[in-house]
Amino acid sequence: MANPRNTRSGCAGVRFAPSRERDQALTIPFAEAVTEIKNCTIFVKKIMETIQKPNFSNVQKELLKLYAREVSEEELLEIRQLLANYFAKKVVANADKAWGKNEYDEAWVNRMLNKED
């Protein structure tokens, strides 16, 4: 068997014996080495696909289109404010629905505020 110090690592930690000892002792069978190399290749391809084709949501795509052009700092602040207002309105609308559905009232709020954990 090859001396572990005389081996070198391949992809995914696969260890190959130096060439002069390869015929006498492989630290892994050749078929396993081929499988490991294939697995590494597939893994690298998947990473490259993910990097090259990110999966943006429809909102992200629209925002990227918007931000593809230069805007002034003033316009940027206005856009941020528009987005903040939009999402704040959504939160308030959902809170109002929950309030109405659950029939909360001021007494309930006071109980929650004074509730001890």
C-alpha positions as CSV (number, residue, x, y, z in Angstrom):
1,M,0.0,0.0,0.0
2,A,1.2,3.5,-0.8
3,N,2.5,5.7,2.0
4,P,-0.2,8.3,2.8
5,R,2.4,11.0,2.7
6,N,3.3,10.1,-0.8
7,T,-0.2,10.7,-2.2
8,R,-1.8,13.8,-3.5
9,S,-5.5,14.9,-3.3
10,G,-7.8,15.2,-6.2
11,C,-11.3,16.7,-6.4
12,A,-13.4,15.9,-3.3
13,G,-10.4,14.6,-1.4
14,V,-9.8,11.6,-3.8
15,R,-6.3,10.4,-3.1
16,F,-4.1,9.1,-5.9
17,A,-0.8,7.3,-5.5
18,P,2.2,8.9,-7.3
19,S,2.7,7.5,-10.8
20,R,5.7,5.3,-10.0
21,E,3.6,3.5,-7.4
22,R,0.3,3.6,-9.3
23,D,0.5,0.1,-10.7
24,Q,1.4,-1.4,-7.3
25,A,-1.1,0.4,-5.1
26,L,-3.9,2.8,-5.6
27,T,-5.4,4.4,-2.6
28,I,-8.8,4.1,-4.4
29,P,-9.9,1.9,-7.3
30,F,-9.9,3.5,-10.7
31,A,-13.7,3.3,-11.2
32,E,-14.2,5.2,-7.9
33,A,-11.8,7.9,-9.1
34,V,-13.7,8.3,-12.4
35,T,-17.0,8.5,-10.5
36,E,-15.5,11.2,-8.2
37,I,-14.2,13.2,-11.1
38,K,-17.7,13.0,-12.8
39,N,-19.3,14.1,-9.6
40,C,-17.0,17.1,-9.3
41,T,-17.6,18.0,-12.9
42,I,-21.4,17.9,-12.4
43,F,-21.1,20.0,-9.2
44,V,-19.0,22.7,-10.9
45,K,-21.4,22.8,-13.9
46,K,-24.3,23.4,-11.5
47,I,-22.5,26.2,-9.7
48,M,-21.7,27.9,-13.0
49,E,-25.3,27.6,-14.2
50,T,-26.5,29.2,-10.9
51,I,-24.0,32.0,-11.2
52,Q,-24.7,32.6,-14.9
53,K,-28.5,32.4,-14.7
54,P,-29.7,33.7,-11.3
55,N,-33.4,33.1,-10.5
56,F,-34.7,36.5,-9.9
57,S,-38.3,37.1,-8.9
58,N,-40.6,39.2,-11.1
59,V,-40.2,42.2,-8.7
60,Q,-36.4,41.9,-8.8
61,K,-36.4,41.8,-12.6
62,E,-38.5,45.0,-12.8
63,L,-36.2,46.7,-10.3
64,L,-33.1,45.7,-12.2
65,K,-34.7,47.2,-15.3
66,L,-35.4,50.4,-13.4
67,Y,-31.9,50.6,-11.9
68,A,-30.2,49.8,-15.3
69,R,-30.2,53.6,-16.0
70,E,-28.5,56.2,-13.9
71,V,-30.8,58.2,-11.6
72,S,-29.9,61.2,-9.5
73,E,-29.7,60.9,-5.7
74,E,-33.0,62.8,-5.4
75,E,-34.7,60.3,-7.7
76,L,-33.2,57.4,-5.9
77,L,-34.6,58.7,-2.6
78,E,-38.0,59.2,-4.2
79,I,-38.0,55.6,-5.5
80,R,-37.0,54.3,-2.1
81,Q,-39.8,56.3,-0.5
82,L,-42.4,55.0,-3.0
83,L,-41.3,51.4,-2.3
84,A,-41.4,52.0,1.5
85,N,-44.9,53.6,1.2
86,Y,-46.2,50.7,-0.9
87,F,-45.0,48.0,1.5
88,A,-46.2,50.0,4.5
89,K,-49.7,50.2,3.0
90,K,-49.7,46.5,2.5
91,V,-48.7,45.9,6.1
92,V,-51.5,48.2,7.4
93,A,-54.1,46.6,5.1
94,N,-53.2,43.1,6.3
95,A,-53.2,44.3,10.0
96,D,-56.7,45.8,9.4
97,K,-57.9,42.5,8.0
98,A,-56.6,40.6,10.9
99,W,-58.1,43.1,13.3
100,G,-61.5,42.8,11.7
101,K,-61.4,39.0,11.4
102,N,-60.4,38.4,15.0
103,E,-62.6,41.2,16.4
104,Y,-59.8,42.7,18.4
105,D,-60.7,45.8,20.5
106,E,-59.0,48.2,22.9
107,A,-59.6,45.9,25.8
108,W,-57.7,43.1,24.0
109,V,-54.8,45.5,23.2
110,N,-54.6,46.5,26.9
111,R,-54.6,42.8,28.0
112,M,-51.7,42.1,25.6
113,L,-49.8,45.2,26.7
114,N,-50.1,44.2,30.4
115,K,-49.6,40.5,29.9
116,E,-46.6,39.2,31.8
117,D,-44.4,36.6,30.0
